[in-house]
């Protein structure tokens, strides 16, 4: 299942996403971790030193090869150059699976050992000095959107994406690509303002959303969050000596994480697992097509010189039948 972590800058979403990834890896289930934030901090939060984190291959740097692989023998996609970030799969496209080996993982994913478990880590790459003033960061996450659009994931398989901060996630249709979205919110007016904005934007798209209250110091903080987000508040997380040690680069064994915070991670996994039961591949595919047509009309056709609406395969619905035959 596909899980997103969102929230305002500084809310702790990267810390929470890294804890959730560690929790899954410790359970020895397959997990792919993706850093899609403009600030690339997920690698260090998973224990990589600065040199190892800087050496991670950027998805955006391999976008041409990713497109060429994914288009496969799809007759509706004339070339990799005519693929844009929203191009949906169709008959003949190559699909991706969480546990397989493929050229995309070979080029862009690196294994990270986590307390006896392991996660595959992929990163969009940093926003470099050469990009300043001339590039939008959302162009860099195009590879992530293509990855999600072509991914067939199943039960007990997890893809966890640390998204860019605030409401920037809505600059593309990627916010609809997830079975569960965890919004990390501090008990402050700014923290709940991001929640209200996200809730409003996501309302018409059936986005499953839970709030994880972070930096909660007592019952008054819990009451504040509950009064603003209601039943969307799933769990709260307070001070953690384990997290403080991790942020200093000296994390203890993950099994020593405080029990209240471990319980919060268990509740989050339970909520994510329950979302799998409500998965609707038909709606997922329709939303994919919806945003592709919007992007094609607004800029894609002009940029590629092609009618990108013709890339839509009207009889194709992504689904688990492809896990064995795709």
Buried (B, 14 or more C-beta within 10 A) or exposed (E): BBBBBBBBBEBBBBBBBBBBBBBBBBEEBBBBBBBBBBEBBBBBBBBBEEEEBEEBBBBBBBBEBBBBBBBBEBEBBBEBBBBBBBBBBBEBBBBBBBEEEBBBBEBBBBEBEBBEBBBBBBBBBBBEEEBEEEEEBBBBBBBBBBBBBBBBBBEEBBBBBBBBBBBBBBEBBBBBBBBBBBBBBBBBEEBBBBBEBBBEBBEEEEBBBBBBBBBBEEEEBBEBBBEBBEEBBBBBBBEBEBBEEBEEEEBEEBEEBBEEBBEBBEBBBEBBBEBBEEBEBEEBBEBBBBBBBBBBEEEBBEEBEBEBEEBBBEEBBBBEEBBEEB
